[in-house]
Structure formats: structure tokens, C-alpha cells
Amino acid sequence: MQETLKALSISDVNPGGFAGDWMGGGKHQTVVSPVNGEKLAAVANVTPAEFDTILGKCHAAAEAWKQVPAPKRGEVVRALGDELRKHKEALGMLVSLEMGKALREGLGEVQEMIDICDFAVGLSRQLYGLTMTSERGQHRIQEQWHPLGVVGVITAFNFPVAVWSWNTAIALVCGDTVLWKPSSKTPLTAIACTKIAETVLRRFGYDPAICSLTIGKGSEIGDLINTDPRVALVSYTGSVPGGRHVGKLVQERFGRQILELGGNNAVIVSDKADLDIALRTIYFGAIGTSGQRCTSTRRIIVHASIYETFKQRLLDAYRKTSIGDPREAKNLMGPLVDPAAVDTLLAAIETVKAQGGKLLIGGEKLPLPGGCYVTPAIAEVSGNLDIVKEETFAPLLYLMKYTTLDEAIALQNGVPQGLSSAIITNDLVESERFLSVTGSDCGMANVNAGTSGAEIGGAFGGEKETGGGRESGSDAWKAYMRRQTTVINFSGKVELAQGITLDI
């Protein structure tokens, strides 16, 4: 543990603010690992005055950064990806120690950071606009894209580094600077990433305030980001209630926002499915990151004809789940992020029972160091009970049956959230129906692939209470820039649109 912290320049006490200089005059917080309950390090939060200084420097840095040609900005992002490659092992271990996910997942999260940097390098030469035909002779209409300014990135604990990178790599090539407020549960990984970015920016001779950091309570520092007009775009990842709060504050000042909120993701298992594929995708989707992904599989909708068979196979897989220290390769599941998350799971199970559901397996607190380990749970329910419509951010999987595809799709869509979805089937008509306008209402829909483990090449995000935001690939970059429509008149005379004439 100490070797990992040393490799990433994490000290016993670390200032939690950065904008070219490190600062932290606020209250200290102790970061405890959910893996074993041991102290990792302490962080000195920023004060409101320090926040103002940090944002001021980040805002000033944006004025110079936006004038750097996009391909040159891409060179910086390429170097950032290379630096992350050098630190992959240590950073992946720190993710595991601080958040509790299995080491293989921690390393995968860092690889995702590297991948989005690679993607953004190519994007730096592809920030395309359109040219349109004008109704006026010898006129040309075109659109172009300009940087926004400061992008405020507020991230959650479950992906303590990847979500920052999705936003940062894209924002940087788009000419924006980034002000990061990480979850107070995982501040050390944010400090480590900021130090890596600082090293790269200084090497290229750019203002390191381009990648700034501010650590503190969301109700204090987060709301300063949400209400400050110097922050052009707020990208928030978190709960639905948190998103409602952020959305109102940002909208009041007509700021831009990307909201990545709750997920309540379902997999339909058809009677025409390959059950081996179904089992593997559902199992990882449900227990990966101990059920603490926004894309975690929460609901399984199984055809009545194969329901009992598949249920037994799923229960058998759960019985074999190895749970323990996530740094050990044998363990597929580590701890929840803190004891409060354990309490949330246990309370949800009691509510399921009270509403008529039946606990089939799991939901037990394990006597392991740190007090954050549980067995993953499966509950059998009759449709979308009230508790099923809520997102329990823990390894609780709901199992229900269907008889017709219409019924299955109605169950899939019958929750307030709309992030990720899947159907397991070898029937072409079923898969096409699921992907059609009358199929899944989620931002992501998969066939013979699980709800979790999205690649960076596609735009990530969902509908309804998931917030409607999009990050990462495809054309999600457009959210980080302002569109400008221009008209060029090279006719040598004035001609008005819509046939209007003007005599003067």
C-alpha cells in the first residue's frame, strides 16, 4: 500500500486544491480504505476563498489554451495517455484501495483513461463543421465550433478516474480547461491524476491550471461550481436527487450541463437465447464493482419457459462467487465503498420482502476487515415493485418472468431510469424489435452483450431520469464546444433572404 502511494506522490497529508500551485487551507479528511479499514492518507479540503482563486486561474488559462491549434492540444493529450500508461499499475492499485473494486477492474478503469486519450488525439483533427447551400447567390453558410471555456467536472466514487478522463481528454482537445471536483470518498486518485496532468502540461510549457482540482463537500464546493458563471459547462455524474439539484442551479444561470445519473438496467433473456452468454454477461454486470456501477445489471426478465432452468444456473454461479480483498486475483468481488452502502443494501432487501418479493440468495454482511463486505443478493419479484423502480446502488439483482416480448419490453421500460439495456436472443426479429422505436427506451441498447462495460467509442449516457447527457465517443464532443453559424457574402451586393427587398 505504501509503495503505491509513494509511486503516485501521495503524502500523509495532501492539499486538495490545484491551479498551478497546490493549496488546501480547509478541514482535513481522512481517507480510509474499504478493503481493510486502514487509513490511506489525509486530504486538506479547499476553502471558498481558495476555490475562487483556483477557478480564476483555470478561467484565465482557458483564454490562452483556446488559441492553441487543436492538433497541438491533441499532442498534449497523447502525452497524457503515455504518462497514464507508465503509471497504470500503481494507479489501478490505488483505485482498488480507495474505492474497493477488484484490481482487474481498477486496471481496466485506467486502461479506459488511456483509450479515451487515444480517441481524443484523433478527434483533435476531426472537429468538423458543415457547409450549407444558401438561397442567396454567391453566399455561403457554414458552421464552426469554438471552445466553451471552463468545464466543471463533478465525479462519483464508483469510477474515480475514468469519468474525469472521459470529460478531460475531450474537453482539452476542444480547447477547454477543466476544473475537477471528485467525490469526497475518493480524493486520492484525483490528486494522483492531477499530478500526472501537471507533469505533462509543464513539460509542454503550458499553464498547469488547464487541469485544476478542487476537493471539498458537494454542498459547498460543488455548489460553487454550479452557480459560478465562469464555469461554462458542468458535467455531473451522481444520483438522481443530486442531478436535480445540480440541474436547477446550472439552469438558473443558463449554464450548460451534462447529467449522468441513475441506472436501473435490465436484461431480457429470451427462450431463444444462448444461456451461456446470458449467464456470463448477467453475472459480471451484476457483481462487477460490487454492483456499484451506473450500468450494473439490476433486473433480469426471463422467458417463463426457461425461467426455472436459468434461475438455478444463476444461483449456482452466485454460490461460487469469491469475495474478499480485491487485490487478490482469486476474488471476483471486493467490498462496498463504505459501511453506509452496506446498510443501504440490507434496508433494500427488507423492503423487497415487505413488498412481496422473495430473497433467493445473498444479502449477508461478512465478518471481514473494514466491515464493507457482503454477499451479492438475488430477489425474485413479480414485476416492477416500487422498490424495484428505485436504484439500489449495491449488488441486489431482481429476477422476474415474462411470456411475450411485448410484456418483456414493457417491464424493461417500466422504470424511471433509462441508461443501459440488453436482450439475449438468437432471433433476428426479436433483436431488431428491441432496437426499434418500439423497443428499449434507454440511451444504450445491446444484443447478446451485457448492460455494463461500455466502450469509449460510443456516446455514453441515458434518457429519462438518467439525465440525457452524453460523454466519451461518437459526437459527444459537441457538448464541449459552442456552435457558430456564419454567412459569407462574396457577391459584391446585398441580397436579403426570404425574397425581402430593400430600397434606400
TORVEX-146364 format. One record per residue (C-alpha): residue number from 1; residue in one letter; z, x, y. Coordinates in pm, whole numbers, plus 50000, padded with zeros to 5 digits. Layout:
# TORVEX-146364
{site NUM; A; {Z; X; Y}}
...
END
This chain:
# TORVEX-146364
{site 1; M; {50000; 50000; 50000}}
{site 2; Q; {50092; 50275; 50244}}
{site 3; E; {49771; 50464; 50163}}
{site 4; T; {49568; 50156; 50252}}
{site 5; L; {49747; 50107; 50582}}
{site 6; K; {49710; 50475; 50670}}
{site 7; A; {49339; 50477; 50585}}
{site 8; L; {49284; 50195; 50835}}
{site 9; S; {49510; 50343; 51106}}
{site 10; I; {49770; 50066; 51075}}
{site 11; S; {50109; 50182; 51204}}
{site 12; D; {50459; 50044; 51151}}
{site 13; V; {50424; 49862; 51486}}
{site 14; N; {50078; 49778; 51622}}
{site 15; P; {49972; 49649; 51962}}
{site 16; G; {49791; 49318; 51922}}
{site 17; G; {49555; 49333; 52218}}
{site 18; F; {49246; 49543; 52285}}
{site 19; A; {48979; 49565; 52553}}
{site 20; G; {48908; 49937; 52577}}
{site 21; D; {49283; 50004; 52577}}
{site 22; W; {49545; 49879; 52333}}
{site 23; M; {49829; 49664; 52465}}
{site 24; G; {50097; 49431; 52338}}
{site 25; G; {50398; 49350; 52551}}
{site 26; G; {50484; 49021; 52383}}
{site 27; K; {50704; 48917; 52096}}
{site 28; H; {50685; 49122; 51777}}
{site 29; Q; {50593; 48955; 51450}}
{site 30; T; {50648; 49097; 51104}}
{site 31; V; {50362; 49067; 50857}}
{site 32; V; {50484; 49007; 50502}}
{site 33; S; {50253; 49028; 50202}}
{site 34; P; {50238; 48712; 49989}}
{site 35; V; {50163; 48943; 49696}}
{site 36; N; {50521; 49070; 49665}}
{site 37; G; {50713; 48960; 49973}}
{site 38; E; {50721; 49312; 50113}}
{site 39; K; {50678; 49399; 50479}}
{site 40; L; {50338; 49543; 50562}}
{site 41; A; {50378; 49617; 50934}}
{site 42; A; {50469; 49459; 51267}}
{site 43; V; {50241; 49343; 51547}}
{site 44; A; {50323; 49316; 51917}}
{site 45; N; {50158; 49000; 52047}}
{site 46; V; {49987; 48991; 52384}}
{site 47; T; {50137; 48822; 52688}}
{site 48; P; {49943; 48572; 52902}}
{site 49; A; {49902; 48840; 53169}}
{site 50; E; {49764; 49084; 52912}}
{site 51; F; {49530; 48814; 52786}}
{site 52; D; {49390; 48772; 53136}}
{site 53; T; {49331; 49147; 53157}}
{site 54; I; {49163; 49156; 52815}}
{site 55; L; {48934; 48861; 52891}}
{site 56; G; {48850; 49008; 53231}}
{site 57; K; {48737; 49335; 53072}}
{site 58; C; {48545; 49155; 52797}}
{site 59; H; {48373; 48941; 53059}}
{site 60; A; {48284; 49245; 53268}}
{site 61; A; {48148; 49424; 52960}}
{site 62; A; {47914; 49130; 52898}}
{site 63; E; {47733; 49193; 53227}}
{site 64; A; {47618; 49537; 53111}}
{site 65; W; {47576; 49456; 52741}}
{site 66; K; {47331; 49171; 52803}}
{site 67; Q; {47095; 49415; 52975}}
{site 68; V; {47072; 49642; 52669}}
{site 69; P; {46747; 49564; 52478}}
{site 70; A; {46816; 49357; 52169}}
{site 71; P; {46678; 49616; 51921}}
{site 72; K; {46918; 49873; 52068}}
{site 73; R; {47201; 49628; 52028}}
{site 74; G; {47086; 49600; 51669}}
{site 75; E; {47129; 49974; 51624}}
{site 76; V; {47495; 49935; 51714}}
{site 77; V; {47535; 49655; 51460}}
{site 78; R; {47362; 49872; 51198}}
{site 79; A; {47620; 50143; 51264}}
{site 80; L; {47898; 49886; 51240}}
{site 81; G; {47772; 49787; 50895}}
{site 82; D; {47760; 50152; 50789}}
{site 83; E; {48116; 50206; 50909}}
{site 84; L; {48230; 49899; 50714}}
{site 85; R; {48067; 50048; 50404}}
{site 86; K; {48282; 50360; 50446}}
{site 87; H; {48598; 50151; 50469}}
{site 88; K; {48507; 49885; 50212}}
{site 89; E; {48768; 49978; 49952}}
{site 90; A; {49057; 50009; 50196}}
{site 91; L; {48963; 49700; 50396}}
{site 92; G; {48915; 49493; 50081}}
{site 93; M; {49259; 49602; 49962}}
{site 94; L; {49415; 49510; 50297}}
{site 95; V; {49257; 49163; 50279}}
{site 96; S; {49415; 49124; 49935}}
{site 97; L; {49755; 49249; 50052}}
{site 98; E; {49769; 49045; 50371}}
{site 99; M; {49607; 48721; 50256}}
{site 100; G; {49670; 48729; 49881}}
{site 101; K; {49320; 48679; 49740}}
{site 102; A; {49212; 48871; 49431}}
{site 103; L; {49094; 49223; 49507}}
{site 104; R; {48745; 49145; 49377}}
{site 105; E; {48726; 48866; 49635}}
{site 106; G; {48864; 49090; 49909}}
{site 107; L; {48593; 49344; 49836}}
{site 108; G; {48338; 49063; 49828}}
{site 109; E; {48451; 48949; 50170}}
{site 110; V; {48396; 49296; 50313}}
{site 111; Q; {48054; 49307; 50145}}
{site 112; E; {47977; 48983; 50326}}
{site 113; M; {48054; 49162; 50654}}
{site 114; I; {47813; 49438; 50559}}
{site 115; D; {47546; 49185; 50462}}
{site 116; I; {47565; 48995; 50790}}
{site 117; C; {47531; 49322; 50980}}
{site 118; D; {47214; 49395; 50784}}
{site 119; F; {47087; 49046; 50859}}
{site 120; A; {47165; 49081; 51230}}
{site 121; V; {46981; 49413; 51256}}
{site 122; G; {46659; 49240; 51153}}
{site 123; L; {46739; 48946; 51377}}
{site 124; S; {46759; 49179; 51679}}
{site 125; R; {46378; 49199; 51667}}
{site 126; Q; {46325; 48828; 51595}}
{site 127; L; {46487; 48637; 51881}}
{site 128; Y; {46176; 48424; 51914}}
{site 129; G; {46087; 48163; 52175}}
{site 130; L; {45798; 47916; 52175}}
{site 131; T; {45485; 47877; 52385}}
{site 132; M; {45367; 47521; 52456}}
{site 133; T; {45045; 47373; 52588}}
{site 134; S; {45059; 47239; 52943}}
{site 135; E; {44884; 46926; 53063}}
{site 136; R; {44801; 47116; 53382}}
{site 137; G; {44510; 47356; 53391}}
{site 138; Q; {44587; 47727; 53392}}
{site 139; H; {44957; 47669; 53336}}
{site 140; R; {45169; 47796; 53050}}
{site 141; I; {45504; 47662; 52928}}
{site 142; Q; {45733; 47884; 52729}}
{site 143; E; {46096; 47901; 52625}}
{site 144; Q; {46307; 48211; 52620}}
{site 145; W; {46661; 48288; 52514}}
{site 146; H; {46928; 48465; 52716}}
{site 147; P; {47279; 48585; 52625}}
{site 148; L; {47566; 48346; 52694}}
{site 149; G; {47843; 48591; 52786}}
{site 150; V; {48182; 48598; 52614}}
{site 151; V; {48213; 48436; 52271}}
{site 152; G; {48570; 48344; 52178}}
{site 153; V; {48617; 48364; 51801}}
{site 154; I; {48927; 48195; 51658}}
{site 155; T; {48954; 48257; 51285}}
{site 156; A; {49167; 48123; 50997}}
{site 157; F; {49376; 48315; 50745}}
{site 158; N; {49168; 48246; 50436}}
{site 159; F; {48873; 48464; 50539}}
{site 160; P; {49050; 48705; 50772}}
{site 161; V; {48749; 48933; 50834}}
{site 162; A; {48427; 48766; 50715}}
{site 163; V; {48426; 48480; 50966}}
{site 164; W; {48473; 48726; 51253}}
{site 165; S; {48175; 48924; 51128}}
{site 166; W; {47952; 48615; 51094}}
{site 167; N; {48009; 48547; 51461}}
{site 168; T; {48030; 48903; 51588}}
{site 169; A; {47720; 49053; 51428}}
{site 170; I; {47506; 48764; 51553}}
{site 171; A; {47671; 48748; 51895}}
{site 172; L; {47627; 49122; 51952}}
{site 173; V; {47252; 49126; 51887}}
{site 174; C; {47222; 48814; 52104}}
{site 175; G; {47375; 49013; 52391}}
{site 176; D; {47719; 48851; 52394}}
{site 177; T; {48061; 49014; 52387}}
{site 178; V; {48333; 48889; 52153}}
{site 179; L; {48698; 48802; 52212}}
{site 180; W; {48873; 48759; 51876}}
{site 181; K; {49192; 48565; 51815}}
{site 182; P; {49277; 48591; 51446}}
{site 183; S; {49528; 48383; 51255}}
{site 184; S; {49885; 48497; 51312}}
{site 185; K; {49916; 48506; 50933}}
{site 186; T; {49656; 48784; 50902}}
{site 187; P; {49659; 49003; 51215}}
{site 188; L; {49645; 49344; 51046}}
{site 189; T; {49293; 49304; 50910}}
{site 190; A; {49184; 49204; 51262}}
{site 191; I; {49337; 49519; 51408}}
{site 192; A; {49167; 49732; 51142}}
{site 193; C; {48824; 49574; 51208}}
{site 194; T; {48863; 49609; 51584}}
{site 195; K; {48943; 49978; 51545}}
{site 196; I; {48629; 50022; 51335}}
{site 197; A; {48421; 49844; 51600}}
{site 198; E; {48586; 50053; 51873}}
{site 199; T; {48485; 50374; 51693}}
{site 200; V; {48121; 50261; 51673}}
{site 201; L; {48096; 50144; 52034}}
{site 202; R; {48250; 50465; 52170}}
{site 203; R; {48011; 50673; 51959}}
{site 204; F; {47714; 50497; 52123}}
{site 205; G; {47867; 50526; 52470}}
{site 206; Y; {47917; 50153; 52523}}
{site 207; D; {48223; 49979; 52660}}
{site 208; P; {48454; 49913; 52362}}
{site 209; A; {48571; 49593; 52534}}
{site 210; I; {48248; 49444; 52392}}
{site 211; C; {48464; 49374; 52083}}
{site 212; S; {48801; 49268; 52222}}
{site 213; L; {49110; 49140; 52044}}
{site 214; T; {49399; 48915; 52141}}
{site 215; I; {49674; 48829; 51894}}
{site 216; G; {49927; 48554; 51962}}
{site 217; K; {50020; 48194; 51889}}
{site 218; G; {49734; 47948; 51888}}
{site 219; S; {49922; 47708; 52117}}
{site 220; E; {49946; 47986; 52375}}
{site 221; I; {49672; 48248; 52342}}
{site 222; G; {49430; 48017; 52162}}
{site 223; D; {49453; 47756; 52434}}
{site 224; L; {49396; 48020; 52700}}
{site 225; I; {49063; 48091; 52528}}
{site 226; N; {48983; 47720; 52501}}
{site 227; T; {49046; 47645; 52867}}
{site 228; D; {48907; 47954; 53041}}
{site 229; P; {48556; 47906; 53185}}
{site 230; R; {48484; 48277; 53138}}
{site 231; V; {48455; 48205; 52763}}
{site 232; A; {48106; 48060; 52729}}
{site 233; L; {48132; 47965; 52362}}
{site 234; V; {48434; 47903; 52138}}
{site 235; S; {48378; 47939; 51765}}
{site 236; Y; {48680; 47787; 51589}}
{site 237; T; {48750; 47790; 51216}}
{site 238; G; {49051; 47590; 51101}}
{site 239; S; {49190; 47246; 51028}}
{site 240; V; {49051; 46912; 51143}}
{site 241; P; {49351; 46843; 51371}}
{site 242; G; {49311; 47191; 51518}}
{site 243; G; {48942; 47128; 51571}}
{site 244; R; {49009; 46801; 51753}}
{site 245; H; {49244; 46986; 51986}}
{site 246; V; {49002; 47274; 52049}}
{site 247; G; {48709; 47039; 52092}}
{site 248; K; {48880; 46834; 52361}}
{site 249; L; {48987; 47137; 52562}}
{site 250; V; {48649; 47308; 52548}}
{site 251; Q; {48457; 46989; 52619}}
{site 252; E; {48671; 46913; 52925}}
{site 253; R; {48526; 47223; 53091}}
{site 254; F; {48179; 47163; 52941}}
{site 255; G; {48201; 47479; 52734}}
{site 256; R; {48008; 47529; 52415}}
{site 257; Q; {48173; 47514; 52074}}
{site 258; I; {48112; 47582; 51707}}
{site 259; L; {48361; 47398; 51488}}
{site 260; E; {48404; 47490; 51121}}
{site 261; L; {48674; 47255; 50997}}
{site 262; G; {48785; 47086; 50676}}
{site 263; G; {48605; 47058; 50347}}
{site 264; N; {48660; 46815; 50060}}
{site 265; N; {48386; 46934; 49834}}
{site 266; A; {48268; 46754; 49523}}
{site 267; V; {48060; 46848; 49221}}
{site 268; I; {47877; 46577; 49029}}
{site 269; V; {47845; 46662; 48660}}
{site 270; S; {47556; 46468; 48511}}
{site 271; D; {47516; 46369; 48147}}
{site 272; K; {47202; 46582; 48171}}
{site 273; A; {47396; 46890; 48284}}
{site 274; D; {47433; 47228; 48121}}
{site 275; L; {47809; 47212; 48068}}
{site 276; D; {47844; 47589; 48053}}
{site 277; I; {47703; 47615; 48404}}
{site 278; A; {47919; 47324; 48517}}
{site 279; L; {48236; 47480; 48379}}
{site 280; R; {48181; 47823; 48532}}
{site 281; T; {48081; 47700; 48878}}
{site 282; I; {48362; 47447; 48898}}
{site 283; Y; {48626; 47686; 48768}}
{site 284; F; {48553; 47956; 49025}}
{site 285; G; {48506; 47701; 49302}}
{site 286; A; {48848; 47552; 49231}}
{site 287; I; {49063; 47862; 49173}}
{site 288; G; {48880; 48119; 49388}}
{site 289; T; {49103; 48236; 49676}}
{site 290; S; {49368; 48020; 49505}}
{site 291; G; {49194; 47706; 49626}}
{site 292; Q; {49220; 47815; 49990}}
{site 293; R; {48852; 47817; 50086}}
{site 294; C; {48700; 47553; 50310}}
{site 295; T; {48428; 47539; 50041}}
{site 296; S; {48675; 47521; 49749}}
{site 297; T; {48584; 47262; 49487}}
{site 298; R; {48828; 46972; 49535}}
{site 299; R; {48668; 46682; 49345}}
{site 300; I; {48481; 46659; 49014}}
{site 301; I; {48276; 46346; 48948}}
{site 302; V; {48180; 46342; 48578}}
{site 303; H; {47949; 46104; 48392}}
{site 304; A; {48151; 45871; 48168}}
{site 305; S; {47958; 45968; 47854}}
{site 306; I; {48069; 46333; 47874}}
{site 307; Y; {48395; 46283; 48062}}
{site 308; E; {48643; 46348; 47781}}
{site 309; T; {48447; 46643; 47644}}
{site 310; F; {48418; 46814; 47979}}
{site 311; K; {48779; 46736; 48072}}
{site 312; Q; {48905; 46918; 47765}}
{site 313; R; {48684; 47219; 47832}}
{site 314; L; {48812; 47237; 48189}}
{site 315; L; {49174; 47209; 48078}}
{site 316; D; {49119; 47486; 47824}}
{site 317; A; {48983; 47713; 48097}}
{site 318; Y; {49279; 47638; 48324}}
{site 319; R; {49524; 47721; 48047}}
{site 320; K; {49373; 48069; 48024}}
{site 321; T; {49397; 48144; 48397}}
{site 322; S; {49569; 48476; 48456}}
{site 323; I; {49790; 48457; 48764}}
{site 324; G; {49970; 48745; 48932}}
{site 325; D; {49932; 49047; 49156}}
{site 326; P; {49577; 49012; 49295}}
{site 327; R; {49532; 49389; 49299}}
{site 328; E; {49523; 49387; 48919}}
{site 329; A; {49175; 49319; 48781}}
{site 330; K; {49309; 49108; 48494}}
{site 331; N; {49438; 48841; 48733}}
{site 332; L; {49187; 48578; 48841}}
{site 333; M; {49426; 48410; 49082}}
{site 334; G; {49675; 48551; 49327}}
{site 335; P; {49937; 48384; 49547}}
{site 336; L; {49903; 48120; 49813}}
{site 337; V; {49925; 48256; 50165}}
{site 338; D; {50292; 48168; 50223}}
{site 339; P; {50578; 47950; 50088}}
{site 340; A; {50476; 47663; 50317}}
{site 341; A; {50142; 47641; 50133}}
{site 342; V; {50332; 47607; 49805}}
{site 343; D; {50535; 47321; 49950}}
{site 344; T; {50213; 47152; 50065}}
{site 345; L; {50071; 47165; 49711}}
{site 346; L; {50387; 47028; 49548}}
{site 347; A; {50411; 46746; 49802}}
{site 348; A; {50046; 46651; 49747}}
{site 349; I; {50100; 46629; 49371}}
{site 350; E; {50389; 46389; 49420}}
{site 351; T; {50172; 46176; 49649}}
{site 352; V; {49894; 46169; 49388}}
{site 353; K; {50141; 46038; 49132}}
{site 354; A; {50273; 45778; 49374}}
{site 355; Q; {49918; 45652; 49438}}
{site 356; G; {49842; 45610; 49067}}
{site 357; G; {49693; 45948; 48976}}
{site 358; K; {49794; 46145; 48669}}
{site 359; L; {49873; 46516; 48672}}
{site 360; L; {49695; 46673; 48374}}
{site 361; I; {49793; 47036; 48418}}
{site 362; G; {49948; 47286; 48656}}
{site 363; G; {50126; 47243; 48986}}
{site 364; E; {50420; 47460; 48887}}
{site 365; K; {50584; 47722; 49106}}
{site 366; L; {50603; 48056; 48924}}
{site 367; P; {50904; 48292; 48944}}
{site 368; L; {50704; 48589; 49073}}
{site 369; P; {50781; 48823; 49366}}
{site 370; G; {50712; 48673; 49707}}
{site 371; G; {50760; 48312; 49597}}
{site 372; C; {50397; 48213; 49663}}
{site 373; Y; {50254; 48185; 49310}}
{site 374; V; {50162; 47854; 49146}}
{site 375; T; {49962; 47732; 48851}}
{site 376; P; {49634; 47560; 48951}}
{site 377; A; {49651; 47184; 48911}}
{site 378; I; {49414; 46912; 48790}}
{site 379; A; {49486; 46546; 48856}}
{site 380; E; {49300; 46254; 48701}}
{site 381; V; {49229; 45981; 48955}}
{site 382; S; {49041; 45654; 48979}}
{site 383; G; {48802; 45719; 49266}}
{site 384; N; {48886; 45846; 49612}}
{site 385; L; {49252; 45759; 49659}}
{site 386; D; {49395; 45802; 50008}}
{site 387; I; {49538; 46145; 49919}}
{site 388; V; {49202; 46243; 49768}}
{site 389; K; {49034; 46179; 50103}}
{site 390; E; {49261; 46441; 50260}}
{site 391; E; {49202; 46815; 50226}}
{site 392; T; {49493; 46978; 50046}}
{site 393; F; {49442; 47348; 50113}}
{site 394; A; {49564; 47460; 49772}}
{site 395; P; {49445; 47473; 49408}}
{site 396; L; {49451; 47099; 49342}}
{site 397; L; {49142; 46957; 49170}}
{site 398; Y; {49072; 46585; 49132}}
{site 399; L; {48886; 46457; 48825}}
{site 400; M; {48710; 46119; 48823}}
{site 401; K; {48427; 45950; 48631}}
{site 402; Y; {48107; 45762; 48717}}
{site 403; T; {47840; 45564; 48534}}
{site 404; T; {47540; 45556; 48771}}
{site 405; L; {47404; 45817; 49010}}
{site 406; D; {47439; 45573; 49300}}
{site 407; E; {47809; 45546; 49220}}
{site 408; A; {47845; 45923; 49199}}
{site 409; I; {47676; 45982; 49534}}
{site 410; A; {47890; 45711; 49694}}
{site 411; L; {48203; 45888; 49566}}
{site 412; Q; {48068; 46224; 49683}}
{site 413; N; {48004; 46091; 50034}}
{site 414; G; {48312; 45868; 50049}}
{site 415; V; {48542; 46111; 50228}}
{site 416; P; {48570; 46203; 50599}}
{site 417; Q; {48463; 46564; 50545}}
{site 418; G; {48109; 46687; 50484}}
{site 419; L; {48091; 47060; 50421}}
{site 420; S; {47962; 47154; 50074}}
{site 421; S; {47849; 46960; 49768}}
{site 422; A; {47680; 47012; 49433}}
{site 423; I; {47522; 46842; 49137}}
{site 424; I; {47492; 46996; 48792}}
{site 425; T; {47186; 46849; 48621}}
{site 426; N; {46865; 46948; 48449}}
{site 427; D; {46699; 46624; 48555}}
{site 428; L; {46446; 46680; 48835}}
{site 429; V; {46469; 46323; 48964}}
{site 430; E; {46849; 46341; 48987}}
{site 431; S; {46843; 46671; 49171}}
{site 432; E; {46578; 46554; 49416}}
{site 433; R; {46767; 46229; 49480}}
{site 434; F; {47085; 46430; 49550}}
{site 435; L; {46898; 46644; 49805}}
{site 436; S; {46719; 46349; 49967}}
{site 437; V; {46815; 46149; 50276}}
{site 438; T; {47000; 45904; 50048}}
{site 439; G; {47185; 46184; 49868}}
{site 440; S; {47457; 46423; 49977}}
{site 441; D; {47568; 46386; 50339}}
{site 442; C; {47707; 46741; 50355}}
{site 443; G; {47585; 47039; 50553}}
{site 444; M; {47530; 47225; 50226}}
{site 445; A; {47400; 47074; 49903}}
{site 446; N; {47348; 47270; 49582}}
{site 447; V; {47185; 47208; 49247}}
{site 448; N; {47326; 47391; 48945}}
{site 449; A; {47534; 47606; 49179}}
{site 450; G; {47891; 47554; 49297}}
{site 451; T; {48030; 47445; 49631}}
{site 452; S; {48175; 47789; 49702}}
{site 453; G; {48018; 48130; 49756}}
{site 454; A; {47759; 48062; 50025}}
{site 455; E; {47521; 48349; 50109}}
{site 456; I; {47483; 48474; 50464}}
{site 457; G; {47108; 48399; 50481}}
{site 458; G; {47156; 48026; 50521}}
{site 459; A; {47325; 47850; 50811}}
{site 460; F; {47688; 47776; 50717}}
{site 461; G; {47858; 47456; 50827}}
{site 462; G; {47901; 47086; 50770}}
{site 463; E; {47895; 46733; 50905}}
{site 464; K; {48145; 46457; 50990}}
{site 465; E; {48500; 46594; 51022}}
{site 466; T; {48377; 46939; 50925}}
{site 467; G; {48269; 46963; 51287}}
{site 468; G; {47892; 47003; 51285}}
{site 469; G; {47891; 47376; 51367}}
{site 470; R; {47661; 47634; 51211}}
{site 471; E; {47724; 48006; 51170}}
{site 472; S; {47564; 48303; 50997}}
{site 473; G; {47199; 48281; 50888}}
{site 474; S; {46880; 48083; 50948}}
{site 475; D; {46852; 47994; 51319}}
{site 476; A; {47229; 47969; 51378}}
{site 477; W; {47180; 48250; 51632}}
{site 478; K; {47054; 47994; 51884}}
{site 479; A; {47411; 47869; 51937}}
{site 480; Y; {47500; 48211; 52081}}
{site 481; M; {47226; 48206; 52346}}
{site 482; R; {47111; 47981; 52628}}
{site 483; R; {46764; 47833; 52612}}
{site 484; Q; {46547; 47852; 52922}}
{site 485; T; {46219; 47663; 52961}}
{site 486; T; {45978; 47828; 53202}}
{site 487; V; {45644; 47729; 53358}}
{site 488; I; {45392; 47990; 53473}}
{site 489; N; {45117; 47872; 53708}}
{site 490; F; {44822; 48111; 53732}}
{site 491; S; {44569; 47859; 53870}}
{site 492; G; {44596; 47957; 54234}}
{site 493; K; {44671; 47599; 54335}}
{site 494; V; {44944; 47336; 54297}}
{site 495; E; {44894; 47069; 54033}}
{site 496; L; {45171; 46822; 53956}}
{site 497; A; {45248; 46681; 53613}}
{site 498; Q; {45207; 46314; 53516}}
{site 499; G; {44900; 46291; 53739}}
{site 500; I; {45102; 46277; 54060}}
{site 501; T; {44906; 46374; 54372}}
{site 502; L; {45046; 46516; 54691}}
{site 503; D; {44860; 46530; 55023}}
{site 504; I; {45016; 46737; 55301}}
END
